[in-house]
Amino acid sequence: MNYNDKIFVSGHRGLEEAAIVRLLREIGFNNFIMRTHQELVLTIQSKVQDFFDMTKPDGEARKLIDINKLKNVGCKSKVGLKDGIENTHNWYRSKKC
């Protein structure tokens, strides 16, 4: 991944997201596309598909990030992907009325 590649960050005002953005900036990344939950509701598939639509000016084929640079500066996930998704899902379901 190049330092000028676009990086999508959702919920960048949260503590964890802000820390990730800060670390990425410290190692040289600077082209962030940031959206709050109010700006892009990730639970509405059509909104997400519209946001990443390749026919629109901001649509890109590559939305992945190589985390090796983060690992090299000591960043390590405290929760695995599967557990993180499950925890987030359970938290969301507990908040629904």
MOPAC internal coordinates of N, CA, C and O (Angstrom, degrees):
PM7 1SCF
backbone

  N    0.0000 0     0.00 0     0.00 0    0    0    0
  C    1.4398 1     0.00 0     0.00 0    1    0    0
  C    1.5253 1   108.38 1     0.00 0    2    1    0
  O    1.2310 1   120.99 1   -42.97 1    3    2    1
  N    1.3184 1   115.71 1   137.03 1    3    2    1
  C    1.4530 1   121.05 1   178.92 1    5    3    2
  C    1.5267 1   110.35 1   -88.67 1    6    5    3
  O    1.2310 1   120.61 1   -25.81 1    7    6    5
  N    1.3258 1   116.44 1   154.19 1    7    6    5
  C    1.4618 1   120.52 1  -178.15 1    9    7    6
  C    1.5272 1   113.02 1   -63.96 1   10    9    7
  O    1.2310 1   119.71 1   157.19 1   11   10    9
  N    1.3264 1   118.15 1   -22.81 1   11   10    9
  C    1.4603 1   120.69 1  -179.76 1   13   11   10
  C    1.5240 1   113.53 1   -95.20 1   14   13   11
  O    1.2310 1   119.69 1   178.78 1   15   14   13
  N    1.3388 1   118.19 1    -1.22 1   15   14   13
  C    1.4642 1   120.65 1   176.85 1   17   15   14
  C    1.5221 1   109.76 1   -63.03 1   18   17   15
  O    1.2310 1   120.81 1   -33.20 1   19   18   17
  N    1.3275 1   116.06 1   146.80 1   19   18   17
  C    1.4574 1   120.60 1   179.55 1   21   19   18
  C    1.5269 1   110.14 1   -73.53 1   22   21   19
  O    1.2310 1   121.21 1   -41.70 1   23   22   21
  N    1.3300 1   115.29 1   138.30 1   23   22   21
  C    1.4606 1   121.98 1   178.16 1   25   23   22
  C    1.5219 1   107.68 1  -123.99 1   26   25   23
  O    1.2310 1   120.56 1   -57.09 1   27   26   25
  N    1.3226 1   116.53 1   122.91 1   27   26   25
  C    1.4594 1   121.18 1   179.39 1   29   27   26
  C    1.5249 1   109.24 1   -88.45 1   30   29   27
  O    1.2310 1   120.91 1   -51.00 1   31   30   29
  N    1.3356 1   115.86 1   129.00 1   31   30   29
  C    1.4612 1   121.59 1   177.37 1   33   31   30
  C    1.5196 1   107.78 1  -128.03 1   34   33   31
  O    1.2310 1   120.96 1   -58.73 1   35   34   33
  N    1.3155 1   115.77 1   121.27 1   35   34   33
  C    1.4615 1   121.00 1   178.37 1   37   35   34
  C    1.5184 1   108.97 1  -100.29 1   38   37   35
  O    1.2310 1   120.82 1   -42.65 1   39   38   37
  N    1.3171 1   116.03 1   137.35 1   39   38   37
  C    1.4587 1   119.81 1   178.13 1   41   39   38
  C    1.5083 1   112.96 1    70.01 1   42   41   39
  O    1.2310 1   120.20 1  -143.39 1   43   42   41
  N    1.3353 1   117.21 1    36.61 1   43   42   41
  C    1.4628 1   122.70 1  -172.81 1   45   43   42
  C    1.5206 1   114.53 1   -63.83 1   46   45   43
  O    1.2310 1   119.84 1   173.48 1   47   46   45
  N    1.3119 1   117.91 1    -6.52 1   47   46   45
  C    1.4666 1   120.44 1   178.91 1   49   47   46
  C    1.5232 1   111.94 1   -89.70 1   50   49   47
  O    1.2310 1   120.74 1   172.35 1   51   50   49
  N    1.3368 1   116.19 1    -7.65 1   51   50   49
  C    1.4637 1   120.68 1   177.42 1   53   51   50
  C    1.5230 1   110.35 1   -74.57 1   54   53   51
  O    1.2310 1   120.70 1   -19.11 1   55   54   53
  N    1.3133 1   116.27 1   160.89 1   55   54   53
  C    1.4577 1   122.04 1  -176.54 1   57   55   54
  C    1.5286 1   112.36 1   -60.79 1   58   57   55
  O    1.2310 1   120.54 1   130.68 1   59   58   57
  N    1.3375 1   116.58 1   -49.32 1   59   58   57
  C    1.4634 1   120.05 1  -178.02 1   61   59   58
  C    1.5165 1   111.65 1   -67.24 1   62   61   59
  O    1.2310 1   120.77 1   135.87 1   63   62   61
  N    1.3427 1   116.14 1   -44.13 1   63   62   61
  C    1.4622 1   120.01 1  -178.25 1   65   63   62
  C    1.5259 1   110.96 1   -63.75 1   66   65   63
  O    1.2310 1   120.78 1   138.07 1   67   66   65
  N    1.3376 1   116.11 1   -41.93 1   67   66   65
  C    1.4703 1   120.22 1   178.88 1   69   67   66
  C    1.5268 1   110.50 1   -62.20 1   70   69   67
  O    1.2310 1   120.36 1   141.97 1   71   70   69
  N    1.3266 1   116.92 1   -38.03 1   71   70   69
  C    1.4711 1   120.61 1   178.49 1   73   71   70
  C    1.5256 1   110.78 1   -66.11 1   74   73   71
  O    1.2310 1   120.32 1   139.85 1   75   74   73
  N    1.3254 1   116.99 1   -40.15 1   75   74   73
  C    1.4664 1   120.78 1   178.57 1   77   75   74
  C    1.5278 1   110.00 1   -63.79 1   78   77   75
  O    1.2310 1   120.43 1   133.96 1   79   78   77
  N    1.3288 1   116.78 1   -46.04 1   79   78   77
  C    1.4686 1   120.43 1   179.35 1   81   79   78
  C    1.5279 1   109.83 1   -61.77 1   82   81   79
  O    1.2310 1   119.94 1   137.22 1   83   82   81
  N    1.3271 1   117.71 1   -42.78 1   83   82   81
  C    1.4637 1   121.25 1   179.46 1   85   83   82
  C    1.5323 1   110.73 1   -60.03 1   86   85   83
  O    1.2310 1   120.52 1   135.11 1   87   86   85
  N    1.3521 1   116.62 1   -44.89 1   87   86   85
  C    1.4600 1   119.98 1   179.05 1   89   87   86
  C    1.5195 1   111.79 1   -64.61 1   90   89   87
  O    1.2310 1   120.55 1   138.10 1   91   90   89
  N    1.3300 1   116.55 1   -41.90 1   91   90   89
  C    1.4609 1   119.44 1   178.42 1   93   91   90
  C    1.5262 1   110.94 1   -62.35 1   94   93   91
  O    1.2310 1   120.30 1   139.84 1   95   94   93
  N    1.3190 1   117.02 1   -40.16 1   95   94   93
  C    1.4724 1   120.08 1   177.51 1   97   95   94
  C    1.5230 1   110.91 1   -64.52 1   98   97   95
  O    1.2310 1   120.66 1   139.97 1   99   98   97
  N    1.3276 1   116.35 1   -40.03 1   99   98   97
  C    1.4662 1   120.46 1  -179.59 1  101   99   98
  C    1.5241 1   112.36 1   -62.00 1  102  101   99
  O    1.2310 1   120.17 1   148.18 1  103  102  101
  N    1.3320 1   117.28 1   -31.82 1  103  102  101
  C    1.4655 1   118.91 1  -179.55 1  105  103  102
  C    1.5223 1   112.50 1   -95.14 1  106  105  103
  O    1.2310 1   120.61 1  -174.98 1  107  106  105
  N    1.3529 1   116.45 1     5.02 1  107  106  105
  C    1.4598 1   119.00 1   169.57 1  109  107  106
  C    1.5149 1   118.07 1   115.20 1  110  109  107
  O    1.2310 1   119.29 1   175.41 1  111  110  109
  N    1.3256 1   118.96 1    -4.59 1  111  110  109
  C    1.4623 1   120.13 1   178.11 1  113  111  110
  C    1.5244 1   109.27 1   -79.52 1  114  113  111
  O    1.2310 1   120.66 1   -36.53 1  115  114  113
  N    1.3533 1   116.35 1   143.47 1  115  114  113
  C    1.4622 1   117.61 1  -174.98 1  117  115  114
  C    1.5198 1   114.75 1  -146.90 1  118  117  115
  O    1.2310 1   119.20 1  -174.19 1  119  118  117
  N    1.3173 1   119.13 1     5.81 1  119  118  117
  C    1.4610 1   120.68 1  -175.78 1  121  119  118
  C    1.5256 1   109.65 1  -115.42 1  122  121  119
  O    1.2310 1   120.80 1   -97.56 1  123  122  121
  N    1.3201 1   116.07 1    82.44 1  123  122  121
  C    1.4555 1   122.01 1  -175.37 1  125  123  122
  C    1.5253 1   111.46 1  -101.59 1  126  125  123
  O    1.2310 1   120.95 1   -39.74 1  127  126  125
  N    1.3220 1   115.78 1   140.26 1  127  126  125
  C    1.4569 1   122.65 1   169.16 1  129  127  126
  C    1.5211 1   104.29 1  -110.36 1  130  129  127
  O    1.2310 1   120.64 1   -69.56 1  131  130  129
  N    1.3288 1   116.38 1   110.44 1  131  130  129
  C    1.4596 1   119.88 1  -174.47 1  133  131  130
  C    1.5220 1   110.30 1  -115.89 1  134  133  131
  O    1.2310 1   121.53 1   -43.84 1  135  134  133
  N    1.3150 1   114.67 1   136.16 1  135  134  133
  C    1.4545 1   121.02 1   177.65 1  137  135  134
  C    1.5230 1   109.14 1  -136.50 1  138  137  135
  O    1.2310 1   120.97 1   -41.72 1  139  138  137
  N    1.3267 1   115.75 1   138.28 1  139  138  137
  C    1.4610 1   120.35 1   173.86 1  141  139  138
  C    1.5230 1   108.60 1   -81.08 1  142  141  139
  O    1.2310 1   120.90 1    -9.36 1  143  142  141
  N    1.3101 1   115.89 1   170.64 1  143  142  141
  C    1.4704 1   119.95 1   177.65 1  145  143  142
  C    1.5249 1   110.39 1   -61.54 1  146  145  143
  O    1.2310 1   120.05 1   145.01 1  147  146  145
  N    1.3116 1   117.52 1   -34.99 1  147  146  145
  C    1.4583 1   120.65 1   179.50 1  149  147  146
  C    1.5333 1   111.38 1   -68.49 1  150  149  147
  O    1.2310 1   120.20 1   147.44 1  151  150  149
  N    1.3221 1   117.21 1   -32.56 1  151  150  149
  C    1.4593 1   121.22 1  -178.49 1  153  151  150
  C    1.5302 1   112.40 1   -78.77 1  154  153  151
  O    1.2310 1   120.32 1   147.42 1  155  154  153
  N    1.3223 1   117.00 1   -32.58 1  155  154  153
  C    1.4631 1   121.24 1  -179.41 1  157  155  154
  C    1.5174 1   108.90 1  -144.75 1  158  157  155
  O    1.2310 1   120.62 1   -76.27 1  159  158  157
  N    1.3057 1   116.42 1   103.73 1  159  158  157
  C    1.4617 1   121.91 1  -179.94 1  161  159  158
  C    1.5301 1   107.69 1   -82.46 1  162  161  159
  O    1.2310 1   121.13 1   -72.51 1  163  162  161
  N    1.3308 1   115.45 1   107.49 1  163  162  161
  C    1.4613 1   120.64 1  -174.38 1  165  163  162
  C    1.5236 1   113.22 1   -71.02 1  166  165  163
  O    1.2310 1   119.93 1   168.28 1  167  166  165
  N    1.3142 1   117.75 1   -11.72 1  167  166  165
  C    1.4606 1   120.40 1   179.54 1  169  167  166
  C    1.5273 1   112.54 1   -86.99 1  170  169  167
  O    1.2310 1   120.35 1   175.21 1  171  170  169
  N    1.3313 1   116.93 1    -4.79 1  171  170  169
  C    1.4678 1   120.82 1   177.41 1  173  171  170
  C    1.5258 1   107.40 1  -106.45 1  174  173  171
  O    1.2310 1   121.08 1   -77.50 1  175  174  173
  N    1.3248 1   115.54 1   102.50 1  175  174  173
  C    1.4602 1   121.67 1  -171.61 1  177  175  174
  C    1.5265 1   112.80 1   -56.22 1  178  177  175
  O    1.2310 1   119.96 1   138.65 1  179  178  177
  N    1.3219 1   117.67 1   -41.35 1  179  178  177
  C    1.4671 1   119.58 1  -177.57 1  181  179  178
  C    1.5255 1   111.30 1   -63.57 1  182  181  179
  O    1.2310 1   120.15 1   144.35 1  183  182  181
  N    1.3313 1   117.32 1   -35.65 1  183  182  181
  C    1.4679 1   120.73 1   178.79 1  185  183  182
  C    1.5305 1   110.44 1   -67.14 1  186  185  183
  O    1.2310 1   121.00 1   139.04 1  187  186  185
  N    1.3180 1   115.70 1   -40.96 1  187  186  185
  C    1.4703 1   120.60 1   179.12 1  189  187  186
  C    1.5266 1   109.99 1   -66.19 1  190  189  187
  O    1.2310 1   120.38 1   135.69 1  191  190  189
  N    1.3323 1   116.88 1   -44.31 1  191  190  189
  C    1.4643 1   120.14 1   178.84 1  193  191  190
  C    1.5209 1   110.98 1   -61.65 1  194  193  191
  O    1.2310 1   120.13 1   138.73 1  195  194  193
  N    1.3315 1   117.36 1   -41.27 1  195  194  193
  C    1.4708 1   120.61 1   177.01 1  197  195  194
  C    1.5223 1   110.84 1   -61.85 1  198  197  195
  O    1.2310 1   120.49 1   138.72 1  199  198  197
  N    1.3204 1   116.68 1   -41.28 1  199  198  197
  C    1.4621 1   120.99 1  -178.44 1  201  199  198
  C    1.5310 1   111.43 1   -62.80 1  202  201  199
  O    1.2310 1   120.32 1   138.61 1  203  202  201
  N    1.3294 1   116.98 1   -41.39 1  203  202  201
  C    1.4609 1   121.63 1  -178.16 1  205  203  202
  C    1.5279 1   112.76 1   -95.98 1  206  205  203
  O    1.2310 1   119.86 1  -163.45 1  207  206  205
  N    1.3186 1   117.86 1    16.55 1  207  206  205
  C    1.4677 1   122.81 1  -178.30 1  209  207  206
  C    1.5268 1   110.34 1   -61.49 1  210  209  207
  O    1.2310 1   121.27 1   -57.45 1  211  210  209
  N    1.3269 1   115.17 1   122.55 1  211  210  209
  C    1.4672 1   121.03 1  -177.29 1  213  211  210
  C    1.5293 1   112.84 1   -67.20 1  214  213  211
  O    1.2310 1   119.68 1   160.14 1  215  214  213
  N    1.3211 1   118.22 1   -19.86 1  215  214  213
  C    1.4607 1   119.86 1  -178.19 1  217  215  214
  C    1.5283 1   111.92 1   -82.86 1  218  217  215
  O    1.2310 1   120.41 1   169.75 1  219  218  217
  N    1.3207 1   116.82 1   -10.25 1  219  218  217
  C    1.4617 1   120.75 1   179.41 1  221  219  218
  C    1.5314 1   109.48 1   -92.90 1  222  221  219
  O    1.2310 1   119.92 1   -20.84 1  223  222  221
  N    1.3114 1   117.76 1   159.16 1  223  222  221
  C    1.4693 1   120.94 1  -174.88 1  225  223  222
  C    1.5253 1   115.30 1   -55.91 1  226  225  223
  O    1.2310 1   119.25 1   147.68 1  227  226  225
  N    1.3287 1   119.03 1   -32.32 1  227  226  225
  C    1.4574 1   120.22 1  -177.28 1  229  227  226
  C    1.5182 1   113.44 1   -93.45 1  230  229  227
  O    1.2310 1   120.06 1   174.94 1  231  230  229
  N    1.3385 1   117.48 1    -5.06 1  231  230  229
  C    1.4593 1   120.09 1  -178.69 1  233  231  230
  C    1.5186 1   110.76 1   -66.89 1  234  233  231
  O    1.2310 1   120.14 1   -46.33 1  235  234  233
  N    1.3184 1   117.33 1   133.67 1  235  234  233
  C    1.4569 1   122.02 1   179.44 1  237  235  234
  C    1.5127 1   110.02 1  -131.66 1  238  237  235
  O    1.2310 1   120.98 1   -32.55 1  239  238  237
  N    1.3099 1   115.72 1   147.45 1  239  238  237
  C    1.4625 1   119.75 1   178.77 1  241  239  238
  C    1.5195 1   110.77 1   -70.12 1  242  241  239
  O    1.2310 1   120.05 1   148.55 1  243  242  241
  N    1.3028 1   117.52 1   -31.45 1  243  242  241
  C    1.4575 1   120.71 1  -173.11 1  245  243  242
  C    1.5141 1   110.46 1  -110.43 1  246  245  243
  O    1.2310 1   120.38 1   -64.76 1  247  246  245
  N    1.3091 1   116.88 1   115.24 1  247  246  245
  C    1.4585 1   122.09 1   179.03 1  249  247  246
  C    1.5286 1   110.03 1  -122.20 1  250  249  247
  O    1.2310 1   120.31 1  -153.63 1  251  250  249
  N    1.3086 1   117.00 1    26.37 1  251  250  249
  C    1.4553 1   121.17 1  -177.52 1  253  251  250
  C    1.5182 1   109.99 1  -104.68 1  254  253  251
  O    1.2310 1   120.91 1   -22.44 1  255  254  253
  N    1.3065 1   115.86 1   157.56 1  255  254  253
  C    1.4601 1   120.56 1   177.42 1  257  255  254
  C    1.5272 1   108.94 1  -127.45 1  258  257  255
  O    1.2310 1   120.90 1   -40.54 1  259  258  257
  N    1.3085 1   115.88 1   139.46 1  259  258  257
  C    1.4502 1   121.48 1   175.53 1  261  259  258
  C    1.5275 1   106.81 1   -85.42 1  262  261  259
  O    1.2310 1   120.23 1   -62.89 1  263  262  261
  N    1.3307 1   117.16 1   117.11 1  263  262  261
  C    1.4577 1   120.23 1  -175.23 1  265  263  262
  C    1.5298 1   113.01 1   -89.25 1  266  265  263
  O    1.2310 1   119.97 1  -174.93 1  267  266  265
  N    1.3203 1   117.66 1     5.07 1  267  266  265
  C    1.4662 1   119.55 1  -179.29 1  269  267  266
  C    1.5171 1   112.69 1   -60.42 1  270  269  267
  O    1.2310 1   119.90 1   143.05 1  271  270  269
  N    1.3298 1   117.80 1   -36.95 1  271  270  269
  C    1.4641 1   119.79 1   179.17 1  273  271  270
  C    1.5224 1   110.87 1   -66.59 1  274  273  271
  O    1.2310 1   120.28 1   143.09 1  275  274  273
  N    1.3221 1   117.07 1   -36.91 1  275  274  273
  C    1.4648 1   120.26 1   175.95 1  277  275  274
  C    1.5295 1   110.40 1   -65.08 1  278  277  275
  O    1.2310 1   120.58 1   137.72 1  279  278  277
  N    1.3269 1   116.50 1   -42.28 1  279  278  277
  C    1.4591 1   120.00 1   177.82 1  281  279  278
  C    1.5274 1   110.81 1   -62.20 1  282  281  279
  O    1.2310 1   120.43 1   141.57 1  283  282  281
  N    1.3293 1   116.77 1   -38.43 1  283  282  281
  C    1.4628 1   121.19 1  -178.99 1  285  283  282
  C    1.5134 1   113.24 1   -64.82 1  286  285  283
  O    1.2310 1   120.10 1   154.90 1  287  286  285
  N    1.3506 1   117.41 1   -25.10 1  287  286  285
  C    1.4688 1   119.83 1   178.55 1  289  287  286
  C    1.5269 1   111.10 1   -98.68 1  290  289  287
  O    1.2310 1   120.53 1  -167.47 1  291  290  289
  N    1.3315 1   116.59 1    12.53 1  291  290  289
  C    1.4556 1   120.62 1   172.41 1  293  291  290
  C    1.5183 1   116.65 1    97.07 1  294  293  291
  O    1.2310 1   119.54 1  -176.61 1  295  294  293
  N    1.3201 1   118.49 1     3.39 1  295  294  293
  C    1.4669 1   120.22 1   178.75 1  297  295  294
  C    1.5192 1   109.29 1   -75.12 1  298  297  295
  O    1.2310 1   121.11 1   -45.96 1  299  298  297
  N    1.3094 1   115.48 1   134.04 1  299  298  297
  C    1.4575 1   119.97 1   178.10 1  301  299  298
  C    1.5169 1   108.52 1  -143.05 1  302  301  299
  O    1.2310 1   121.11 1   -42.95 1  303  302  301
  N    1.3019 1   115.48 1   137.05 1  303  302  301
  C    1.4564 1   121.42 1   178.95 1  305  303  302
  C    1.5197 1   110.09 1   -67.35 1  306  305  303
  O    1.2310 1   120.82 1   -45.59 1  307  306  305
  N    1.3323 1   116.04 1   134.41 1  307  306  305
  C    1.4628 1   120.35 1   176.20 1  309  307  306
  C    1.5216 1   110.57 1   -87.09 1  310  309  307
  O    1.2310 1   120.69 1   157.81 1  311  310  309
  N    1.3272 1   116.29 1   -22.19 1  311  310  309
  C    1.4661 1   122.21 1  -177.54 1  313  311  310
  C    1.5258 1   108.00 1  -130.04 1  314  313  311
  O    1.2310 1   120.44 1   -45.60 1  315  314  313
  N    1.3117 1   116.76 1   134.40 1  315  314  313
  C    1.4566 1   121.04 1   177.63 1  317  315  314
  C    1.5245 1   110.76 1   -69.04 1  318  317  315
  O    1.2310 1   120.84 1   -17.39 1  319  318  317
  N    1.3277 1   116.00 1   162.61 1  319  318  317
  C    1.4648 1   121.36 1  -176.94 1  321  319  318
  C    1.5263 1   111.61 1   -58.71 1  322  321  319
  O    1.2310 1   120.53 1   130.85 1  323  322  321
  N    1.3338 1   116.59 1   -49.15 1  323  322  321
  C    1.4708 1   120.15 1  -178.47 1  325  323  322
  C    1.5281 1   110.62 1   -59.80 1  326  325  323
  O    1.2310 1   120.33 1   131.63 1  327  326  325
  N    1.3308 1   116.97 1   -48.37 1  327  326  325
  C    1.4658 1   120.21 1   179.57 1  329  327  326
  C    1.5235 1   111.49 1   -64.81 1  330  329  327
  O    1.2310 1   120.32 1   142.29 1  331  330  329
  N    1.3250 1   116.99 1   -37.71 1  331  330  329
  C    1.4608 1   120.52 1   179.39 1  333  331  330
  C    1.5174 1   112.14 1   -63.78 1  334  333  331
  O    1.2310 1   120.68 1   136.70 1  335  334  333
  N    1.3290 1   116.31 1   -43.30 1  335  334  333
  C    1.4639 1   120.18 1   178.09 1  337  335  334
  C    1.5219 1   109.99 1   -65.19 1  338  337  335
  O    1.2310 1   120.60 1   135.88 1  339  338  337
  N    1.3400 1   116.46 1   -44.12 1  339  338  337
  C    1.4668 1   120.17 1   179.78 1  341  339  338
  C    1.5329 1   111.26 1   -63.30 1  342  341  339
  O    1.2310 1   120.25 1   136.36 1  343  342  341
  N    1.3308 1   117.12 1   -43.64 1  343  342  341
  C    1.4672 1   120.74 1   178.83 1  345  343  342
  C    1.5325 1   111.11 1   -62.58 1  346  345  343
  O    1.2310 1   120.79 1   137.49 1  347  346  345
  N    1.3297 1   116.10 1   -42.51 1  347  346  345
  C    1.4640 1   120.25 1   179.57 1  349  347  346
  C    1.5194 1   110.44 1   -64.51 1  350  349  347
  O    1.2310 1   120.67 1   137.12 1  351  350  349
  N    1.3228 1   116.33 1   -42.88 1  351  350  349
  C    1.4630 1   120.79 1   178.69 1  353  351  350
  C    1.5333 1   110.54 1   -61.46 1  354  353  351
  O    1.2310 1   120.43 1   133.50 1  355  354  353
  N    1.3205 1   116.79 1   -46.50 1  355  354  353
  C    1.4696 1   120.74 1   179.40 1  357  355  354
  C    1.5197 1   111.69 1   -63.18 1  358  357  355
  O    1.2310 1   120.57 1   139.39 1  359  358  357
  N    1.3270 1   116.52 1   -40.61 1  359  358  357
  C    1.4670 1   120.18 1   178.02 1  361  359  358
  C    1.5263 1   109.95 1   -62.89 1  362  361  359
  O    1.2310 1   120.34 1   134.62 1  363  362  361
  N    1.3353 1   116.95 1   -45.38 1  363  362  361
  C    1.4587 1   121.19 1  -179.25 1  365  363  362
  C    1.5335 1   110.25 1   -61.29 1  366  365  363
  O    1.2310 1   120.47 1   134.95 1  367  366  365
  N    1.3239 1   116.71 1   -45.05 1  367  366  365
  C    1.4718 1   119.87 1  -179.20 1  369  367  366
  C    1.5276 1   111.00 1   -64.25 1  370  369  367
  O    1.2310 1   119.93 1   146.33 1  371  370  369
  N    1.3198 1   117.74 1   -33.67 1  371  370  369
  C    1.4673 1   119.79 1   179.34 1  373  371  370
  C    1.5184 1   112.48 1   -71.50 1  374  373  371
  O    1.2310 1   119.99 1   158.79 1  375  374  373
  N    1.3350 1   117.63 1   -21.21 1  375  374  373
  C    1.4656 1   121.97 1  -178.53 1  377  375  374
  C    1.5208 1   113.09 1   -91.54 1  378  377  375
  O    1.2310 1   120.20 1   163.13 1  379  378  377
  N    1.3364 1   117.22 1   -16.87 1  379  378  377
  C    1.4585 1   120.36 1  -179.88 1  381  379  378
  C    1.5193 1   110.38 1   -69.95 1  382  381  379
  O    1.2310 1   121.13 1   -39.22 1  383  382  381
  N    1.3113 1   115.45 1   140.78 1  383  382  381
  C    1.4712 1   119.80 1   179.45 1  385  383  382
  C    1.5119 1   110.95 1   -85.14 1  386  385  383
  O    1.2310 1   120.10 1   180.00 1  387  386  385

